[in-house]
Amino acid sequence: MWGALNGIATFLAIVVFLGIVWWAFSKQRRKDNEEAALLPFSLEDEKNLSADSERKDKDHE
């Protein structure tokens, strides 16, 4: 009895996982995935951010 339930739960988990993978890599998601892949490069450099924050801290003193 418990073995059958474990098998069914495992099968359902695999089906759900494969469905998510299929959805994530489908052609309709391609544009969104490409935009998301470029997000880290759209941020300012960390050096510039830290230099700006140091300047602001000195101005407030």
All heavy atoms as TSV, in Angstrom:
chain	resi	resn	atom	element	x	y	z
A	1	MET	N	N	0.808	-1.202	0.000
A	1	MET	CA	C	0.000	0.000	0.000
A	1	MET	C	C	0.851	1.265	0.000
A	1	MET	O	O	0.663	2.133	-0.835
A	1	MET	CB	C	-0.927	-0.040	1.229
A	1	MET	CG	C	-1.643	1.228	1.511
A	1	MET	SD	S	-3.218	1.244	0.697
A	1	MET	CE	C	-3.829	2.796	1.203
A	2	TRP	N	N	1.784	1.378	0.990
A	2	TRP	CA	C	2.613	2.584	1.058
A	2	TRP	C	C	3.571	2.674	-0.121
A	2	TRP	O	O	3.887	3.773	-0.585
A	2	TRP	CB	C	3.394	2.626	2.372
A	2	TRP	CG	C	2.485	2.833	3.555
A	2	TRP	CD1	C	2.192	1.915	4.515
A	2	TRP	CD2	C	1.741	4.000	3.873
A	2	TRP	NE1	N	1.309	2.438	5.413
A	2	TRP	CE2	C	1.004	3.738	5.041
A	2	TRP	CE3	C	1.608	5.241	3.270
A	2	TRP	CZ2	C	0.169	4.659	5.629
A	2	TRP	CZ3	C	0.770	6.165	3.861
A	2	TRP	CH2	C	0.059	5.878	5.021
A	3	GLY	N	N	4.018	1.539	-0.597
A	3	GLY	CA	C	4.908	1.525	-1.757
A	3	GLY	C	C	4.215	2.073	-2.995
A	3	GLY	O	O	4.813	2.812	-3.786
A	4	ALA	N	N	2.944	1.715	-3.166
A	4	ALA	CA	C	2.180	2.218	-4.308
A	4	ALA	C	C	1.982	3.725	-4.207
A	4	ALA	O	O	2.113	4.446	-5.212
A	4	ALA	CB	C	0.838	1.507	-4.401
A	5	LEU	N	N	1.692	4.214	-3.013
A	5	LEU	CA	C	1.517	5.659	-2.829
A	5	LEU	C	C	2.826	6.407	-3.073
A	5	LEU	O	O	2.823	7.489	-3.674
A	5	LEU	CB	C	0.994	5.957	-1.426
A	5	LEU	CG	C	-0.450	5.552	-1.156
A	5	LEU	CD1	C	-0.806	5.832	0.298
A	5	LEU	CD2	C	-1.399	6.282	-2.086
A	6	ASN	N	N	3.929	5.840	-2.611
A	6	ASN	CA	C	5.233	6.456	-2.877
A	6	ASN	C	C	5.523	6.498	-4.368
A	6	ASN	O	O	6.053	7.481	-4.888
A	6	ASN	CB	C	6.348	5.704	-2.149
A	6	ASN	CG	C	6.365	6.003	-0.665
A	6	ASN	OD1	O	5.877	7.043	-0.236
A	6	ASN	ND2	N	6.926	5.087	0.105
A	7	GLY	N	N	5.195	5.431	-5.066
A	7	GLY	CA	C	5.406	5.386	-6.511
A	7	GLY	C	C	4.554	6.418	-7.245
A	7	GLY	O	O	5.029	7.096	-8.160
A	8	ILE	N	N	3.298	6.550	-6.836
A	8	ILE	CA	C	2.406	7.536	-7.459
A	8	ILE	C	C	2.907	8.953	-7.183
A	8	ILE	O	O	2.936	9.804	-8.084
A	8	ILE	CB	C	0.960	7.337	-6.963
A	8	ILE	CG1	C	0.404	6.018	-7.495
A	8	ILE	CG2	C	0.074	8.494	-7.379
A	8	ILE	CD1	C	-0.918	5.608	-6.875
A	9	ALA	N	N	3.313	9.220	-5.953
A	9	ALA	CA	C	3.818	10.547	-5.600
A	9	ALA	C	C	5.091	10.866	-6.380
A	9	ALA	O	O	5.269	11.992	-6.867
A	9	ALA	CB	C	4.084	10.636	-4.102
A	10	THR	N	N	5.968	9.879	-6.536
A	10	THR	CA	C	7.190	10.081	-7.303
A	10	THR	C	C	6.864	10.365	-8.767
A	10	THR	O	O	7.426	11.280	-9.384
A	10	THR	CB	C	8.108	8.849	-7.196
A	10	THR	OG1	O	8.413	8.636	-5.815
A	10	THR	CG2	C	9.389	9.038	-7.981
A	11	PHE	N	N	5.941	9.604	-9.319
A	11	PHE	CA	C	5.541	9.803	-10.715
A	11	PHE	C	C	4.955	11.204	-10.914
A	11	PHE	O	O	5.300	11.895	-11.873
A	11	PHE	CB	C	4.525	8.734	-11.136
A	11	PHE	CG	C	3.985	8.942	-12.509
A	11	PHE	CD1	C	4.768	8.674	-13.617
A	11	PHE	CD2	C	2.701	9.433	-12.701
A	11	PHE	CE1	C	4.279	8.877	-14.892
A	11	PHE	CE2	C	2.197	9.649	-13.964
A	11	PHE	CZ	C	2.987	9.356	-15.076
A	12	LEU	N	N	4.086	11.632	-10.009
A	12	LEU	CA	C	3.499	12.965	-10.118
A	12	LEU	C	C	4.558	14.057	-9.993
A	12	LEU	O	O	4.502	15.066	-10.704
A	12	LEU	CB	C	2.407	13.157	-9.066
A	12	LEU	CG	C	1.124	12.359	-9.284
A	12	LEU	CD1	C	0.164	12.568	-8.111
A	12	LEU	CD2	C	0.461	12.759	-10.591
A	13	ALA	N	N	5.517	13.868	-9.108
A	13	ALA	CA	C	6.590	14.845	-8.951
A	13	ALA	C	C	7.420	14.953	-10.234
A	13	ALA	O	O	7.787	16.050	-10.653
A	13	ALA	CB	C	7.480	14.475	-7.768
A	14	ILE	N	N	7.699	13.827	-10.869
A	14	ILE	CA	C	8.457	13.834	-12.121
A	14	ILE	C	C	7.666	14.536	-13.216
A	14	ILE	O	O	8.209	15.334	-13.988
A	14	ILE	CB	C	8.838	12.396	-12.532
A	14	ILE	CG1	C	9.893	11.848	-11.576
A	14	ILE	CG2	C	9.353	12.354	-13.968
A	14	ILE	CD1	C	10.180	10.367	-11.751
A	15	VAL	N	N	6.358	14.259	-13.295
A	15	VAL	CA	C	5.510	14.898	-14.315
A	15	VAL	C	C	5.477	16.408	-14.095
A	15	VAL	O	O	5.608	17.183	-15.057
A	15	VAL	CB	C	4.090	14.290	-14.301
A	15	VAL	CG1	C	3.134	15.107	-15.143
A	15	VAL	CG2	C	4.133	12.848	-14.778
A	16	VAL	N	N	5.325	16.846	-12.853
A	16	VAL	CA	C	5.308	18.277	-12.557
A	16	VAL	C	C	6.653	18.905	-12.913
A	16	VAL	O	O	6.713	19.978	-13.524
A	16	VAL	CB	C	4.942	18.531	-11.082
A	16	VAL	CG1	C	5.186	19.980	-10.685
A	16	VAL	CG2	C	3.497	18.145	-10.821
A	17	PHE	N	N	7.740	18.267	-12.547
A	17	PHE	CA	C	9.074	18.778	-12.864
A	17	PHE	C	C	9.260	18.920	-14.369
A	17	PHE	O	O	9.722	19.959	-14.859
A	17	PHE	CB	C	10.150	17.860	-12.273
A	17	PHE	CG	C	11.544	18.236	-12.692
A	17	PHE	CD1	C	12.184	19.314	-12.117
A	17	PHE	CD2	C	12.200	17.515	-13.677
A	17	PHE	CE1	C	13.465	19.670	-12.509
A	17	PHE	CE2	C	13.476	17.855	-14.074
A	17	PHE	CZ	C	14.116	18.938	-13.480
A	18	LEU	N	N	8.909	17.884	-15.117
A	18	LEU	CA	C	9.060	17.950	-16.572
A	18	LEU	C	C	8.157	19.026	-17.176
A	18	LEU	O	O	8.541	19.697	-18.139
A	18	LEU	CB	C	8.770	16.585	-17.192
A	18	LEU	CG	C	9.797	15.493	-16.868
A	18	LEU	CD1	C	9.345	14.162	-17.446
A	18	LEU	CD2	C	11.172	15.876	-17.390
A	19	GLY	N	N	6.972	19.221	-16.611
A	19	GLY	CA	C	6.087	20.292	-17.082
A	19	GLY	C	C	6.689	21.666	-16.865
A	19	GLY	O	O	6.613	22.531	-17.737
A	20	ILE	N	N	7.306	21.867	-15.709
A	20	ILE	CA	C	7.946	23.155	-15.424
A	20	ILE	C	C	9.121	23.381	-16.369
A	20	ILE	O	O	9.306	24.490	-16.897
A	20	ILE	CB	C	8.388	23.226	-13.945
A	20	ILE	CG1	C	7.159	23.290	-13.045
A	20	ILE	CG2	C	9.303	24.422	-13.698
A	20	ILE	CD1	C	7.461	23.141	-11.568
A	21	VAL	N	N	9.925	22.355	-16.587
A	21	VAL	CA	C	11.060	22.476	-17.510
A	21	VAL	C	C	10.564	22.794	-18.915
A	21	VAL	O	O	11.103	23.672	-19.599
A	21	VAL	CB	C	11.926	21.195	-17.493
A	21	VAL	CG1	C	12.948	21.196	-18.615
A	21	VAL	CG2	C	12.618	21.053	-16.145
A	22	TRP	N	N	9.526	22.090	-19.357
A	22	TRP	CA	C	8.966	22.338	-20.687
A	22	TRP	C	C	8.463	23.777	-20.788
A	22	TRP	O	O	8.720	24.467	-21.771
A	22	TRP	CB	C	7.830	21.349	-20.967
A	22	TRP	CG	C	7.126	21.623	-22.253
A	22	TRP	CD1	C	7.548	21.304	-23.500
A	22	TRP	CD2	C	5.876	22.287	-22.404
A	22	TRP	NE1	N	6.639	21.732	-24.425
A	22	TRP	CE2	C	5.591	22.350	-23.775
A	22	TRP	CE3	C	4.969	22.842	-21.509
A	22	TRP	CZ2	C	4.444	22.940	-24.275
A	22	TRP	CZ3	C	3.830	23.439	-22.003
A	22	TRP	CH2	C	3.574	23.477	-23.375
A	23	TRP	N	N	7.758	24.263	-19.768
A	23	TRP	CA	C	7.231	25.623	-19.773
A	23	TRP	C	C	8.360	26.655	-19.792
A	23	TRP	O	O	8.308	27.636	-20.526
A	23	TRP	CB	C	6.350	25.823	-18.545
A	23	TRP	CG	C	5.963	27.247	-18.320
A	23	TRP	CD1	C	4.988	27.948	-18.961
A	23	TRP	CD2	C	6.571	28.159	-17.395
A	23	TRP	NE1	N	4.946	29.231	-18.484
A	23	TRP	CE2	C	5.907	29.391	-17.518
A	23	TRP	CE3	C	7.598	28.039	-16.475
A	23	TRP	CZ2	C	6.249	30.493	-16.761
A	23	TRP	CZ3	C	7.933	29.142	-15.713
A	23	TRP	CH2	C	7.256	30.346	-15.863
A	24	ALA	N	N	9.394	26.429	-18.965
A	24	ALA	CA	C	10.474	27.394	-18.841
A	24	ALA	C	C	11.266	27.549	-20.127
A	24	ALA	O	O	11.753	28.636	-20.437
A	24	ALA	CB	C	11.403	26.985	-17.700
A	25	PHE	N	N	11.398	26.473	-20.884
A	25	PHE	CA	C	12.199	26.525	-22.094
A	25	PHE	C	C	11.358	26.544	-23.367
A	25	PHE	O	O	11.873	26.336	-24.458
A	25	PHE	CB	C	13.175	25.343	-22.135
A	25	PHE	CG	C	14.247	25.460	-21.083
A	25	PHE	CD1	C	14.169	24.725	-19.924
A	25	PHE	CD2	C	15.307	26.326	-21.242
A	25	PHE	CE1	C	15.144	24.830	-18.937
A	25	PHE	CE2	C	16.279	26.451	-20.275
A	25	PHE	CZ	C	16.195	25.695	-19.120
A	26	SER	N	N	10.069	26.843	-23.245
A	26	SER	CA	C	9.217	26.890	-24.423
A	26	SER	C	C	9.522	28.148	-25.247
A	26	SER	O	O	10.123	29.105	-24.766
A	26	SER	CB	C	7.744	26.866	-24.018
A	26	SER	OG	O	7.422	28.027	-23.284
A	27	LYS	N	N	9.114	28.133	-26.493
A	27	LYS	CA	C	9.391	29.247	-27.394
A	27	LYS	C	C	8.741	30.539	-26.929
A	27	LYS	O	O	9.272	31.625	-27.151
A	27	LYS	CB	C	8.914	28.911	-28.804
A	27	LYS	CG	C	9.752	27.851	-29.468
A	27	LYS	CD	C	9.279	27.590	-30.882
A	27	LYS	CE	C	10.134	26.504	-31.509
A	27	LYS	NZ	N	9.707	26.207	-32.878
A	28	GLN	N	N	7.588	30.447	-26.271
A	28	GLN	CA	C	6.911	31.646	-25.803
A	28	GLN	C	C	7.703	32.357	-24.704
A	28	GLN	O	O	7.550	33.558	-24.498
A	28	GLN	CB	C	5.507	31.308	-25.268
A	28	GLN	CG	C	4.540	30.843	-26.318
A	28	GLN	CD	C	4.654	29.357	-26.596
A	28	GLN	OE1	O	5.348	28.626	-25.897
A	28	GLN	NE2	N	3.981	28.905	-27.637
A	29	ARG	N	N	8.524	31.641	-23.961
A	29	ARG	CA	C	9.308	32.217	-22.860
A	29	ARG	C	C	10.676	32.702	-23.309
A	29	ARG	O	O	11.413	33.281	-22.521
A	29	ARG	CB	C	9.499	31.170	-21.758
A	29	ARG	CG	C	8.249	30.614	-21.158
A	29	ARG	CD	C	7.669	31.432	-20.057
A	29	ARG	NE	N	8.707	31.784	-19.106
A	29	ARG	CZ	C	8.695	32.889	-18.376
A	29	ARG	NH1	N	7.730	33.726	-18.477
A	29	ARG	NH2	N	9.660	33.143	-17.534
A	30	ARG	N	N	11.044	32.492	-24.548
A	30	ARG	CA	C	12.395	32.799	-25.026
A	30	ARG	C	C	12.764	34.274	-24.805
A	30	ARG	O	O	13.838	34.585	-24.298
A	30	ARG	CB	C	12.536	32.424	-26.491
A	30	ARG	CG	C	13.930	32.616	-27.026
A	30	ARG	CD	C	14.018	32.169	-28.479
A	30	ARG	NE	N	15.390	32.167	-28.900
A	30	ARG	CZ	C	16.152	31.090	-28.960
A	30	ARG	NH1	N	15.650	29.926	-28.647
A	30	ARG	NH2	N	17.393	31.164	-29.335
A	31	LYS	N	N	11.867	35.192	-25.183
A	31	LYS	CA	C	12.162	36.618	-25.044
A	31	LYS	C	C	12.348	36.995	-23.572
A	31	LYS	O	O	13.287	37.708	-23.226
A	31	LYS	CB	C	11.046	37.446	-25.663
A	31	LYS	CG	C	11.290	38.926	-25.608
A	31	LYS	CD	C	10.136	39.710	-26.192
A	31	LYS	CE	C	10.389	41.188	-26.010
A	31	LYS	NZ	N	9.207	41.991	-26.230
A	32	ASP	N	N	11.467	36.512	-22.715
A	32	ASP	CA	C	11.580	36.802	-21.281
A	32	ASP	C	C	12.873	36.247	-20.702
A	32	ASP	O	O	13.522	36.893	-19.871
A	32	ASP	CB	C	10.390	36.223	-20.520
A	32	ASP	CG	C	9.082	36.921	-20.870
A	32	ASP	OD1	O	9.133	38.100	-21.267
A	32	ASP	OD2	O	8.025	36.283	-20.734
A	33	ASN	N	N	13.256	35.043	-21.128
A	33	ASN	CA	C	14.499	34.436	-20.635
A	33	ASN	C	C	15.717	35.236	-21.082
A	33	ASN	O	O	16.668	35.416	-20.316
A	33	ASN	CB	C	14.613	32.991	-21.102
A	33	ASN	CG	C	13.642	32.072	-20.393
A	33	ASN	OD1	O	13.141	32.382	-19.331
A	33	ASN	ND2	N	13.359	30.941	-21.011
A	34	GLU	N	N	15.699	35.723	-22.332
A	34	GLU	CA	C	16.823	36.521	-22.819
A	34	GLU	C	C	16.930	37.833	-22.050
A	34	GLU	O	O	18.037	38.267	-21.708
A	34	GLU	CB	C	16.679	36.768	-24.315
A	34	GLU	CG	C	16.919	35.527	-25.151
A	34	GLU	CD	C	16.624	35.741	-26.625
A	34	GLU	OE1	O	16.142	36.825	-27.001
A	34	GLU	OE2	O	16.881	34.808	-27.402
A	35	GLU	N	N	15.801	38.470	-21.773
A	35	GLU	CA	C	15.817	39.712	-20.995
A	35	GLU	C	C	16.325	39.459	-19.580
A	35	GLU	O	O	17.109	40.242	-19.046
A	35	GLU	CB	C	14.424	40.321	-20.948
A	35	GLU	CG	C	13.965	40.913	-22.259
A	35	GLU	CD	C	12.546	41.432	-22.203
A	35	GLU	OE1	O	11.956	41.470	-21.092
A	35	GLU	OE2	O	12.013	41.801	-23.257
A	36	ALA	N	N	15.885	38.384	-18.967
A	36	ALA	CA	C	16.314	38.059	-17.607
A	36	ALA	C	C	17.808	37.742	-17.562
A	36	ALA	O	O	18.483	38.057	-16.575
A	36	ALA	CB	C	15.517	36.884	-17.067
A	37	ALA	N	N	18.328	37.133	-18.617
A	37	ALA	CA	C	19.750	36.802	-18.655
A	37	ALA	C	C	20.617	38.056	-18.709
A	37	ALA	O	O	21.761	38.042	-18.241
A	37	ALA	CB	C	20.049	35.912	-19.859
A	38	LEU	N	N	20.088	39.150	-19.244
A	38	LEU	CA	C	20.860	40.388	-19.369
A	38	LEU	C	C	20.711	41.319	-18.168
A	38	LEU	O	O	21.398	42.333	-18.096
A	38	LEU	CB	C	20.450	41.116	-20.650
A	38	LEU	CG	C	20.782	40.377	-21.947
A	38	LEU	CD1	C	20.229	41.134	-23.143
A	38	LEU	CD2	C	22.272	40.159	-22.090
A	39	LEU	N	N	19.832	41.003	-17.230
A	39	LEU	CA	C	19.611	41.871	-16.076
A	39	LEU	C	C	20.878	42.188	-15.270
A	39	LEU	O	O	21.083	43.339	-14.898
A	39	LEU	CB	C	18.546	41.286	-15.162
A	39	LEU	CG	C	17.111	41.523	-15.591
A	39	LEU	CD1	C	16.164	40.782	-14.650
A	39	LEU	CD2	C	16.784	42.987	-15.612
A	40	PRO	N	N	21.752	41.227	-14.990
A	40	PRO	CA	C	22.946	41.576	-14.205
A	40	PRO	C	C	23.842	42.593	-14.898
A	40	PRO	O	O	24.541	43.359	-14.247
A	40	PRO	CB	C	23.687	40.240	-14.051
A	40	PRO	CG	C	22.657	39.208	-14.262
A	40	PRO	CD	C	21.661	39.790	-15.216
A	41	PHE	N	N	23.800	42.637	-16.215
A	41	PHE	CA	C	24.654	43.558	-16.948
A	41	PHE	C	C	24.050	44.951	-17.062
A	41	PHE	O	O	24.714	45.887	-17.477
A	41	PHE	CB	C	24.942	43.001	-18.348
A	41	PHE	CG	C	25.593	41.649	-18.299
A	41	PHE	CD1	C	24.907	40.534	-18.707
A	41	PHE	CD2	C	26.875	41.498	-17.817
A	41	PHE	CE1	C	25.481	39.282	-18.648
A	41	PHE	CE2	C	27.469	40.253	-17.753
A	41	PHE	CZ	C	26.769	39.146	-18.168
A	42	SER	N	N	22.793	45.108	-16.694
A	42	SER	CA	C	22.150	46.414	-16.779
A	42	SER	C	C	22.372	47.244	-15.524
A	42	SER	O	O	22.036	48.424	-15.501
A	42	SER	CB	C	20.653	46.249	-17.032
A	42	SER	OG	O	20.031	45.662	-15.923
A	43	LEU	N	N	22.953	46.646	-14.487
A	43	LEU	CA	C	23.229	47.375	-13.243
A	43	LEU	C	C	24.532	48.154	-13.367
A	43	LEU	O	O	25.427	47.781	-14.135
A	43	LEU	CB	C	23.331	46.396	-12.070
A	43	LEU	CG	C	22.074	45.594	-11.761
A	43	LEU	CD1	C	22.375	44.590	-10.666
A	43	LEU	CD2	C	20.952	46.510	-11.343
A	44	GLU	N	N	24.634	49.233	-12.609
A	44	GLU	CA	C	25.876	49.984	-12.591
A	44	GLU	C	C	26.968	49.136	-11.933
A	44	GLU	O	O	26.689	48.243	-11.150
A	44	GLU	CB	C	25.699	51.272	-11.800
A	44	GLU	CG	C	24.742	52.241	-12.432
A	44	GLU	CD	C	24.680	53.531	-11.652
A	44	GLU	OE1	O	25.721	53.950	-11.108
A	44	GLU	OE2	O	23.606	54.102	-11.589
A	45	ASP	N	N	28.208	49.472	-12.247
A	45	ASP	CA	C	29.311	48.749	-11.638
A	45	ASP	C	C	29.329	48.965	-10.141
A	45	ASP	O	O	28.979	50.037	-9.641
A	45	ASP	CB	C	30.653	49.223	-12.207
A	45	ASP	CG	C	30.843	48.771	-13.637
A	45	ASP	OD1	O	30.196	47.786	-14.027
A	45	ASP	OD2	O	31.640	49.399	-14.353
A	46	GLU	N	N	29.758	47.958	-9.399
A	46	GLU	CA	C	29.812	48.064	-7.947
A	46	GLU	C	C	30.814	49.121	-7.505
A	46	GLU	O	O	30.615	49.805	-6.512
A	46	GLU	CB	C	30.155	46.718	-7.328
A	46	GLU	CG	C	29.039	45.712	-7.455
A	46	GLU	CD	C	29.394	44.370	-6.849
A	46	GLU	OE1	O	30.441	44.270	-6.182
A	46	GLU	OE2	O	28.623	43.430	-7.039
A	47	LYS	N	N	31.898	49.294	-8.269
A	47	LYS	CA	C	32.887	50.308	-7.913
A	47	LYS	C	C	32.267	51.697	-7.970
A	47	LYS	O	O	32.493	52.516	-7.097
A	47	LYS	CB	C	34.087	50.229	-8.853
A	47	LYS	CG	C	34.945	49.018	-8.654
A	47	LYS	CD	C	36.115	49.031	-9.601
A	47	LYS	CE	C	36.947	47.783	-9.440
A	47	LYS	NZ	N	38.077	47.748	-10.362
A	48	ASN	N	N	31.493	51.946	-9.015
A	48	ASN	CA	C	30.846	53.251	-9.132
A	48	ASN	C	C	29.848	53.464	-8.013
A	48	ASN	O	O	29.739	54.557	-7.473
A	48	ASN	CB	C	30.131	53.383	-10.481
A	48	ASN	CG	C	31.102	53.438	-11.638
A	48	ASN	OD1	O	32.279	53.734	-11.453
A	48	ASN	ND2	N	30.615	53.149	-12.822
A	49	LEU	N	N	29.112	52.440	-7.659
A	49	LEU	CA	C	28.126	52.563	-6.585
A	49	LEU	C	C	28.788	52.832	-5.249
A	49	LEU	O	O	28.333	53.667	-4.476
A	49	LEU	CB	C	27.269	51.297	-6.508
A	49	LEU	CG	C	26.309	51.068	-7.678
A	49	LEU	CD1	C	25.620	49.730	-7.518
A	49	LEU	CD2	C	25.292	52.177	-7.757
A	50	SER	N	N	29.887	52.139	-4.962
A	50	SER	CA	C	30.554	52.329	-3.678
A	50	SER	C	C	31.237	53.696	-3.634
A	50	SER	O	O	31.241	54.355	-2.595
A	50	SER	CB	C	31.559	51.216	-3.410
A	50	SER	OG	O	32.591	51.233	-4.370
A	51	ALA	N	N	31.782	54.168	-4.747
A	51	ALA	CA	C	32.405	55.488	-4.774
A	51	ALA	C	C	31.365	56.575	-4.569
A	51	ALA	O	O	31.596	57.550	-3.850
A	51	ALA	CB	C	33.140	55.686	-6.096
A	52	ASP	N	N	30.196	56.409	-5.185
A	52	ASP	CA	C	29.122	57.381	-5.012
A	52	ASP	C	C	28.640	57.415	-3.569
A	52	ASP	O	O	28.397	58.494	-3.018
A	52	ASP	CB	C	27.946	57.059	-5.941
A	52	ASP	CG	C	28.257	57.341	-7.399
A	52	ASP	OD1	O	29.236	58.082	-7.656
A	52	ASP	OD2	O	27.521	56.827	-8.264
A	53	SER	N	N	28.509	56.264	-2.952
A	53	SER	CA	C	28.025	56.233	-1.570
A	53	SER	C	C	29.062	56.835	-0.627
A	53	SER	O	O	28.712	57.491	0.350
A	53	SER	CB	C	27.677	54.809	-1.144
A	53	SER	OG	O	28.819	53.995	-1.119
A	54	GLU	N	N	30.355	56.646	-0.902
A	54	GLU	CA	C	31.396	57.256	-0.072
A	54	GLU	C	C	31.356	58.775	-0.187
A	54	GLU	O	O	31.503	59.490	0.793
A	54	GLU	CB	C	32.772	56.719	-0.471
A	54	GLU	CG	C	33.028	55.296	-0.040
A	54	GLU	CD	C	34.370	54.773	-0.506
A	54	GLU	OE1	O	35.182	55.571	-1.033
A	54	GLU	OE2	O	34.611	53.569	-0.363
A	55	ARG	N	N	31.143	59.268	-1.432
A	55	ARG	CA	C	31.046	60.704	-1.635
A	55	ARG	C	C	29.853	61.289	-0.890
A	55	ARG	O	O	29.943	62.351	-0.280
A	55	ARG	CB	C	30.934	61.017	-3.123
A	55	ARG	CG	C	32.255	61.477	-3.708
A	55	ARG	CD	C	32.092	61.948	-5.139
A	55	ARG	NE	N	32.596	60.853	-5.981
A	55	ARG	CZ	C	31.944	60.280	-6.964
A	55	ARG	NH1	N	30.744	60.679	-7.302
A	55	ARG	NH2	N	32.478	59.299	-7.654
A	56	LYS	N	N	28.733	60.601	-0.929
A	56	LYS	CA	C	27.543	61.076	-0.238
A	56	LYS	C	C	27.750	61.096	1.270
A	56	LYS	O	O	27.306	61.987	1.960
A	56	LYS	CB	C	26.342	60.216	-0.598
A	56	LYS	CG	C	25.862	60.425	-2.007
A	56	LYS	CD	C	24.698	59.500	-2.338
A	56	LYS	CE	C	24.300	59.655	-3.789
A	56	LYS	NZ	N	23.243	58.716	-4.158
A	57	ASP	N	N	28.469	60.074	1.783
A	57	ASP	CA	C	28.742	60.015	3.221
A	57	ASP	C	C	29.621	61.184	3.641
A	57	ASP	O	O	29.417	61.793	4.689
A	57	ASP	CB	C	29.409	58.698	3.600
A	57	ASP	CG	C	28.460	57.513	3.501
A	57	ASP	OD1	O	27.222	57.755	3.501
A	57	ASP	OD2	O	28.936	56.362	3.437
A	58	LYS	N	N	30.617	61.532	2.832
A	58	LYS	CA	C	31.497	62.647	3.163
A	58	LYS	C	C	30.759	63.976	3.083
A	58	LYS	O	O	31.036	64.905	3.841
A	58	LYS	CB	C	32.705	62.655	2.223
A	58	LYS	CG	C	33.672	61.541	2.492
A	58	LYS	CD	C	34.856	61.576	1.564
A	58	LYS	CE	C	35.784	60.406	1.830
A	58	LYS	NZ	N	36.918	60.382	0.900
A	59	ASP	N	N	29.813	64.093	2.161
A	59	ASP	CA	C	29.041	65.323	2.033
A	59	ASP	C	C	28.149	65.553	3.235
A	59	ASP	O	O	27.883	66.691	3.611
A	59	ASP	CB	C	28.184	65.297	0.761
A	59	ASP	CG	C	29.022	65.370	-0.507
A	59	ASP	OD1	O	30.208	65.765	-0.409
A	59	ASP	OD2	O	28.508	65.030	-1.589
A	60	HIS	N	N	27.660	64.486	3.844
A	60	HIS	CA	C	26.759	64.596	4.981
A	60	HIS	C	C	27.476	64.845	6.306
A	60	HIS	O	O	26.845	65.122	7.301
A	60	HIS	CB	C	25.877	63.341	5.107
A	60	HIS	CG	C	24.886	63.207	3.995
A	60	HIS	ND1	N	24.154	64.260	3.529
A	60	HIS	CD2	C	24.501	62.139	3.265
A	60	HIS	CE1	C	23.357	63.853	2.561
A	60	HIS	NE2	N	23.565	62.569	2.366
A	61	GLU	N	N	28.780	64.742	6.301
A	61	GLU	CA	C	29.529	64.924	7.562
A	61	GLU	C	C	29.662	66.368	7.939
A	61	GLU	O	O	29.564	67.312	7.352
A	61	GLU	CB	C	30.929	64.313	7.441
A	61	GLU	CG	C	30.866	62.800	7.427
A	61	GLU	CD	C	32.254	62.188	7.282
A	61	GLU	OE1	O	33.248	62.922	7.159
A	61	GLU	OE2	O	32.342	60.978	7.303
